[in-house]
Amino acid sequence: MDSAGEVWRLSHRPALDGVRGVAILMVMIDHLALRGVTSAGSVGVTMFFTLSGFLITSLMLEEHDAVGRVSLRAFYRRRALRLLPALLVFLGAMLIAWRFIGPGAASPIDVLLALSYFGNWFSAAGFDLHGVAHTWSLAVEEQFYIAWPVVFMLLSRRRALRTTLLWVAGLGAIGFATIRFVEWDGGQGGRWVYFATEARADALLIGCLVAAWLHRSRDRAAAPRVATLAIVAMVPLFLAAHFTRAVVLPTVAPLLAAVLVVSVVHGNYAGWLSSPWLMHVGRRSYALYLWNFPLLWIGTALMPGLRGLNTVVLLGAAWGLTCLSWKYVERPFLARRHRLTGPQPGQITEGADNLSNLPSG
């Protein structure tokens, strides 16, 4: 067995929905293309990556404690039922838009790349996926979902699983961060190190590291202001450009995101992150992530004259589609997922699912 200490359980942490709410709002700020704000979306994306690593690893550790193993089949089925239905509806709508608007929406090739979860490599190589370009980060996360459970299963054969995970995740995060610095050449504004999986993997692994560390750690109170300070410290990163945006920001932001997660789940701090409106947005962040970017991009291109009014109308449309997706697509499949596979460790109901959405943008 690993080192002594109470086994920490994830359970449902409402403030995690608030963390997702903060992250998706950062992504939306970036999509609004405000003058001088160049990297808010990258900060939000990195928060989602770190949260993904943390939640996936926490739930796998709890499943391993409960039954002595992790079922890859059940894991992949849960992920498919959670992510694919809303994505398929969205991509179908983009194909219809392409039929009437043209390639500026998303061509069938763009849609195919997005559906394959391989589009980030084409974005890294300089290709434009138009209205589905934002799915690059879903591709990074999906590749992580495929690879990390296999690594976890292999490592679970070792007796000191938690200690092994700490070493693997920690050294892996350092290694991938180093790769990002080495691969930077400034070409195309650093597209490769911004989009490529190996240049983003450290953010995911830092989340895995936090999960392994918390798993057998005794609760210690976190300073009430730590979560707020972590968010405030992210704000200057919004203005980052070129080298800082592509290389330094992805190194710093995961550490701040990790501090935020630890403050919420380890110190039981909630505060303003548990505000109802922020949690409401956070629970719907996957669909909001899918819909807000293409609507803003396509709508602004079609109606360039009324910038302010367009933005309000398009954001309202994105929120309306988000609510429809949540009610008629995502929630029914969440319920079906629980009927087929049963709730995961650390979950209560589909409405209180810590892993209900892990988008990026």
N, C-alpha and C positions, 0 to 999 in steps of 0.2 A: 504494500500500500504506500501511497505518497505520504508526505509530511502531515503531521497532525493538524487538527483544526476542524471547526464545524464545516460541513459540506454546505456551501452556499447554493441557494436555489434561486433561479431567475424569477419564477412566478410571473404575475402580470404587474408591470410597472407603468402606470398611466403616463408618467412624465416622459417615457420613451416615445410616445406618440407626439409629445411636445417637441422632443428633439428632432423627430422627422419633420414636424411642422416648420421648425426653424430652417432645416436643411432645404426643404422644397421652396420656401420663401426666398432663400438665397439664390436658388436656381432661377426662380422667376424674375428676380431683380436683374440677373444677368441677361435673360431673354428680352427684357425691356430695352436693352441697349442704351442705358443711361450714360450720359457723357461723363467720362473719367472713371466710370466703374467698369473695370475690365475683367475681374476675376472672381466676382461673387459666386458665380456658378461653379467654378472650380472648387471653391471652399465647400459649397453645399454638396457637390459630388463626393468629395473626399470624406465628408461626414457620413454620407450614406455608405461608402466603402467600409469605413471603420466600424460602423454599426452593423453592417452585414457580417463581417468577420466575427464580431463579438456575439451576435445572436445565434448564428449558425453553430459556432463552437460551443456556446453555453448549452444549447439544446442537445447537441450530440453528446456532451459530457454527461448530462442528466440521463439521457437514454442509456448510455453505457453503464452508469451506476445502477439504473433500474433493472436492466435485463442482461447486462454483461456483454452487450454488443451493440452495433449500430446497423440497422437495416438500410442498405443502399437503395434497394428497390422502393421501400416506403419513402425514403427521403426524396428520391427523384420524382416519385409520383406526387408527393405533396407540393414540390416546387412547380411541377407542370400544371397542376390544378390551380395553383395560386397565380402563376404568371401568364400562362398561355391564353386563357380565354379573353382577358382584356386586351392583350396584345393583338390577337387575331382580329378582334372587332375593330381596333384602331387601324391596323394595316389594311383591312378590307375597306374602311372609309377612305384611306389615303389612295387606294387604287381607284375608287370611284372619283375622287378629286382629280387624280391624274387624267382620267378619261375626259373630264370637262375642262380642266385648267391647263393640262400639259405637264411636261417634265418638271416644272417648277414646284409641283406638289411632291410627287415621289413616283418614279418609274417602277415598273414591275421588277427590274433588277435591284433597285434600291430596296424595295419591299422584301425581296428574297434574301438580300444580305442582312437586313434587319432581323428577319425571322430565323435565319441560320445562326444568329448570335456570333457572327464573324465580321460584322461591319466595322468594328473598331480598327481592324488591320487595314482596311481600305481607306478609312479616314486618316490613319497614320501615314499611309503612302501618298496622301494628297488628293484622293478622290472625294467628290462632294455627293453625299447621299440625300441632299435636298431636304424635304420635309420630314424625313426620318433620321436625320443626321444625329439627333440627340440620343438615339438608341445605342450609340457606341458604348456608353457606360453600362447599359444593361448587358451588353456582350461581355464586358470585363467581369461583371458579377456572375453571369451564367458560367463562364469558363472557370471561375473560382468555385461555383457550386458543383461543377463536375469533378474538379481535381481535388479539392480539399477533403471531402468526405472519404475519398480513396486513401489519401495520405493518413487521415485520422484512423481509418480502419487498420492500416498497416502498423501504425504506431501503437494502436490499442493492444497489440499482442505483447507489448512490453509491460512489465509490472508497474513501473513508475510512470504511468501515462501522463499525469499532469506535469511532472518535471520535464519529461521528454518534450511535451508540447511547448513548454516555456522556452526550451532551448531551440527547438526547430523554428517556432514562430519568431523568436527574437533574432536569431542569426539570419533567418530568411528575410526579415524586414530590413536588417542592415545591408544584406547582400543586394536586394532589389533596389534599395535607395541608392546604393553605390553604382549600380548599373545605370540608373537614371542620370547620374552625374557624368558617367563615362560616355553614355550615348548622346549627350547633348552636343549638337554642332551648330545650333542657331539656324539651321536650314528650315525654310517655310515657317518661321516663327516657332520652331520647336515642336512641330506637329507630331513627330514620332514619339518623343518622350511624353507628350500629353495624352496620346490615345493608346499607345501600345500597352498590352497587358503586363509585360514584365516591368514596365516603368510605373505601374500603378499598384502592383501587388503588395508593396510594403504597407499601404494604408489598410488593406484587408488583413494582413498578418498582424498588424498592431492590435486590431480588434480581437483577433484570435488570442494574442498574448494576454490581453486584459481578461478575457474569459477564463483562460487557464489559471491566471493569477488569482482571480476572485473565487474560483471553484472551491478551494479549501482554505480560504482566508476568513478570519473572524471579522465580524462587523466592527468598523471603527467609524466614528462620526466624522463626516466631512464638513469643512467650514461652509456655512450657509451661502457665502458669496462666491464660492469657487466656480459654480456653474455659470453665473453671470459674468465673472471675470474671463472665463474661457471664451464666451461668446464675444465679449468686448475685444479680447486679444485677436480675434479673427478678423475684425473689421478692417484694420490696415491692410490685410492681405487682399481685400477687394480691389485695391488700386495697383496690384502687382502687374508687371508686364514682361514679356519676353522671357529672359532667363529666370527671373524670380517667379513668374507665373508657372512656367513649365517644370522647373527643377526645385526651387527652394520652397514654394508654397506646398507642393505635395509632400514635402518632408516635414514641414512644421504643422500643417493643418491636422494630420492624423493624431499627433501628440495632443493638440488642444481638444480634438474630438474625444480622445481617450479620457482626458481629464474630465470632460463633461459627462461621459458615460459613467465613470467611476463615481462622480459626485451624485448622480441620480440613483444608481442601483446599489452602490456600496455604502453610501452615507445616508441613503433614504431621503435625499433632498429632492424636493419637487418644486415648490415655489411657483413662480410664474410659468414654468414649463408645464404645469398641470392646469393652466387656464383652459376652460372648455373650448373656446374658439380655436386655440392653437392645437389642441388634441384632435378636434374635429377635422382640421385641415390635414394634420399628420396622418390620420387614419385613411384619408383619401389621397395621399400623396402619390401613390403609384399612377392612378388614372390622371391626376392633375399634371404629373410629369409627362405622361404620354401626350396629352392634348394641348397644353398651353403653348409649347414651342411652335408646332406647325400652324396653329391658328394665328398666332402673332406674326409669323413669317409670311404665310400665304396672304393673310388679310391685309397686312401692311403693303405687300407688293401689289395687290389688286386695287387698294384704295390709298394711294400715297398722300393724298391731299390733306386729310383731317387726322393728323397724328394723334393728338390727345384724345379726341372722341373715339377714334378707331381703337385705341388701346383699351379704353373702358369697355367698349362693346365686345371686343375680342376676348378680354379677360372674363367678362360675364358669360360669353358663350363657352369658353373653356371650363368654367366652373359648372355650368349647366350640364355639359357632357360628362364631366367628372362625377357629378351626383348620379346621373343616369347609369354610368358604368358601375359605380359602387353598388347601387340598389339592384340593378337587373342582371349584372354580369358577375361581379366579384363576390358579393355576399352569397348568392346561390351556390357558386362553386366552392366557396369556403365551407359552407354547410355540407356540401357533397364530399369534400375532402375529409371532413371529420367523420362522416358516416363510413367512408371506405377505409380509412387508415387509423381512425381514432385520434384523439387529441395528443399532441406531442407533450413530453414532459415540460413543465413550466407554463403550460397554457391552461386556460379555464374554459372559455367559450370562444366561438369564432369572433364575437364582438370584442373580445379582450385578448386578441392574439398579438403577442409582441412581434411576431414574425409576419404580420398580415401584409405589410408592404415594405419593400426595401428598394425604392427606386433611386435613380440618380439622374443626371441630366447634363 
